[in-house]
Amino acid sequence: MREGRASETARRVAAQRLTFPRPCIPGGRPGDDDRLQADVAAGLEPGVTPLTNYLRARTAWVDGVLLGALEEGIDQVVLAGAGYDGRGLRYARAGVRFFELDHPETQADKLGRLARLGIDTSGVGFAAVDFLTGDLPAALAGVDHDPGRPTLSICEGVAEYLPVEVLGSLLGGLSAACPRGSRLAVTLALVPVTGAGRASRARLRAVVASMGEDLTSEIPREDLAGFLARSGWVAETAVDPAGRDLTRSDGNSAFVLARSGL
């Protein structure tokens, strides 16, 4: 996506995030994040949609995982499929380095916006990589990610747009680039198991398709741990957007925290 061509999905997410209450930390720059989101939203009024509560819960969960990792001393954060995420600005902290991975066109558009807005990005390394064909560890090495230091990798709102085999390769690349002690926070679409769930997924597919995108990846809940293990990760917790453990939920979405198993 070139400058001025953020997808409709990205615009809607940015507009919604501007309305969510979010934590602040010393040294963080939430104002810079908000300016970026406002630029991406380009005046779009968010309103309340069926996705609002999901996006609020997803944002809060990822924020919480990130802030917890920073408190534990993690000083490298990878945002895989970062899009227009501004966490490297909002949660900037001395000694912490953020790394953003995304398609070259998306990265070019985002960097153009940040430059036009005069936003300092010195704490963020931007690596352009196509998840279909690129070498993820090499892309991270190219922006000085240290493969010997524990890292938190975040993959939010991306997995469901990737074919399952590409998603597995992406998560495997993140595991290969990070040592033991590293963590992964990933949001996943699950294969629906109820009639209501299938109807909800069909409606979501139609909405996303109307914005020119396709949902392509669903993970069977019974294979969730196995899928992550095959990608080099050991699942620690898996909850639905309401915070319920997946063993007590028949929802279509999972927020998963895992640790490196390599």
HELIX and SHEET records of a PDB file:
HELIX    1   1 GLU A    8  ARG A   17  1                                  10    
HELIX    2   2 PRO A   30  ALA A   41  1                                  12    
HELIX    3   3 THR A   52  GLU A   71  1                                  20    
HELIX    4   4 ARG A   87  ARG A   90  1                                   4    
HELIX    5   5 PRO A  104  LEU A  117  1                                  14    
HELIX    6   6 LEU A  136  ALA A  141  1                                   6    
HELIX    7   7 ALA A  159  TYR A  161  5                                   3    
HELIX    8   8 VAL A  164  ALA A  176  1                                  13    
HELIX    9   9 GLY A  195  SER A  210  1                                  16    
HELIX   10  10 ARG A  221  ASP A  223  5                                   3    
HELIX   11  11 LEU A  224  ARG A  230  1                                   7    
HELIX   12  12 LEU A  246  ARG A  248  5                                   3    
SHEET    1   A 7 VAL A 124  ALA A 128  0                                        
SHEET    2   A 7 ARG A  97  ASP A 102  1                                        
SHEET    3   A 7 GLN A  76  ALA A  80  1                                        
SHEET    4   A 7 LEU A 152  CYS A 155  1                                        
SHEET    5   A 7 ARG A 183  ALA A 189  1                                        
SHEET    6   A 7 SER A 253  SER A 260 -1                                        
SHEET    7   A 7 TRP A 233  VAL A 239 -1                                        
END                                                                             
